[in-house]
Amino acid sequence: MQQLTHAEFSNWVALYVATGLCCAIAFALAAAKTAIDIYQESSWASVQSFGSLVLFVPKTWWRWQKNYLASTPVTLGVVSLFAASMSWS
């Protein structure tokens, strides 16, 4: 099994850090967009009982998931371009 060179190891660490940073930004933006959407639609007004709260939570989670997953192509593009700009030898 071939060992990674110091440059390759550094590049992989940098890629993981870049991916984590992009995901953290996407997380925050998706949470903000979800909160704004819920505020604009006044979705919490429909929560009148425990049963409606039980349904409200998964709907909110699904809305956040859709917003977060929409950032996947951008994250892949940014990280791919970053990886392509590195010297791997």
N, C-alpha and C positions, 0 to 999 in steps of 0.2 A: 504494500500500500504506500503510495507516494504521499509525502508530507507537504503541507502548504508552505510556501515561502512566506517571509515576513510581509512582503507587499501584498500577496494574495489574501493573507489573513487580515491585514489592515483594510483591504478593500471590502471583504465580506462583512467585517464589523461596521464599516461606514455604510454599507448598503442596508444592514439591519437597523442602524440608527436612523437613516433617512426614511426607511419604510415606517418605522415607529413614529417618527415626527409627522409624516404625511397622514398616518392613521389618526394621530392625536388631533391634528388640525381638522380632519374630516369629522371626527367624533364631536368636536366642539361646534363646528358649523352645522352639523346635522341636528344637534341638540338645540341650538339657537333657532334654526328654521322650524323645528317641530314646536318649540315653545311659542314662536310668533304665530304659526298657523293655528295652534290651539287657542291663543289669545284672540286672534282676529275672528275666528269662527265661534267663539264663546262655547266651546265644546263641553266645558265643565258644567254648564247650566243644565245639561240633560241628566246629570248625576243627581238622582233624587233618593235612591235607596242603595242598600248594600249590593243588590243584584246588578244595578246599573253601573256601580263602581267597579264590580268584578268584570264587566264588559268594557268599561272605559280604559282600564289599564292595558289589556292586550291590544286594543285599537291604537292607543298612544304608542305602545312599543312597536307595533307594525309600521306606523307612520314614521317613527324614527329610523327603523331598519331600512325602509325604502329610501329615505333621505341619505342615510349613511352609505348604502350600497350604490347609490348613484355616483358616488365619488370614486368608485373602483377604477374605471378607465383612466381617470386623471392620475390617480396614485400609481397605477402600473406604468403609465407614460412617463411620469416624472422620475420614478425609480429606474426605469429602463434607460432613459436618456442619461441619467447620472452614472449608471453602470457602464454605458457605452463610452463615457468620457474618461474613464479610468484606464490607467496603464496596468495590465494584468500580468506582465512578464517581469 
